[in-house]
Amino acid sequence: MNAHDSIMQGLNEALAFTQGQHVGSNVHHVEVPAVDVAAIRARTGLSQGAFARSIGVAKGTLLNWEHGRRRPTGPAQVLLAMIEKKPSLVAELLR
């Protein structure tokens, strides 16, 4: 099978999957726990500004998370879950 055929097959399988046909599909579900951003930041001992900078988000974003107006999603949620398990993670990696 050439690259074009392989890509077309993948696109057709993706389209079929969205239409409820799961023939030949492997579905992986990853559960990322909800996080308490304020508690995680407190465990690191960093100020809001320093913590926001250390994880690459705006301080306003961090404030929205801490006050429950928004929730972290995707990579931010995963990173925060990792920091929750090991609060020194960011400092260790950025040294």
C-alpha positions as a printed Julia matrix, in Angstrom:
95×3 Matrix{Float64}:
   0.0    0.0    0.0
   1.44   3.39  -0.93
   1.3    6.5    1.25
  -1.73   7.94  -0.55
  -3.75   4.74  -0.09
  -2.74   4.5    3.56
  -3.81   8.09   4.24
  -7.1    7.59   2.41
  -7.77   4.42   4.37
  -7.12   6.26   7.62
  -9.4    9.13   6.63
 -12.17   6.73   5.63
 -11.82   4.87   8.94
 -11.96   8.17  10.85
 -15.08   9.21   8.96
 -16.72   5.83   9.62
 -15.83   6.12  13.3
 -17.53   9.53  13.58
 -20.63   7.94  12.07
 -20.7    5.25  14.74
 -19.0    2.47  12.8
 -16.18   1.08  14.94
 -14.89  -1.57  12.54
 -11.16  -2.02  13.02
 -10.85   0.96  15.35
  -8.77   1.04  18.49
 -10.19   3.53  20.98
  -8.06   4.67  23.89
  -9.62   6.54  26.8
  -7.29   8.43  29.11
  -8.63   9.7   32.41
  -6.89  12.79  33.75
  -8.01  13.66  37.28
  -9.61  16.99  38.1
  -7.1   19.23  39.84
  -7.27  21.79  42.66
  -5.01  24.44  41.19
  -4.82  26.62  44.3
  -3.8   23.65  46.47
  -1.21  22.5   43.94
   0.32  25.98  43.73
   0.34  26.28  47.53
   2.27  23.01  47.81
   4.95  24.41  45.51
   5.41  27.46  47.74
   5.33  29.78  44.71
   3.39  33.01  44.36
   0.63  33.15  41.77
   2.83  35.09  39.36
   5.84  32.8   39.8
   3.74  29.65  39.46
   2.0   30.96  36.34
   5.36  31.78  34.75
   6.78  28.39  35.69
   4.03  26.52  33.84
   3.8   28.96  30.94
   0.38  30.51  31.47
  -0.79  34.07  32.08
  -1.4   35.04  35.69
  -5.01  35.86  34.75
  -5.47  32.3   33.5
  -4.12  30.94  36.77
  -6.45  33.23  38.75
  -9.44  32.02  36.73
  -8.49  28.43  37.49
  -7.95  29.09  41.18
 -11.28  30.92  41.54
 -13.21  28.28  39.61
 -14.25  30.54  36.74
 -12.44  28.22  34.31
 -10.84  24.8   34.46
  -7.51  23.72  33.01
  -7.85  21.31  30.1
  -5.6   19.26  27.88
  -1.85  19.62  28.42
  -2.31  22.11  31.27
  -4.48  19.66  33.18
  -1.95  16.87  32.67
   0.95  19.09  33.76
  -0.93  20.19  36.89
  -1.79  16.58  37.75
   1.92  15.73  37.46
   2.9   18.7   39.66
   0.28  17.62  42.19
   2.08  14.28  42.54
   5.53  15.9   42.63
   5.44  19.64  43.48
   9.16  20.05  42.77
   8.78  18.78  39.21
   8.82  22.13  37.41
  11.77  23.46  39.41
  13.76  20.27  38.79
  13.09  20.29  35.06
  13.82  23.98  34.55
  17.13  24.04  36.42
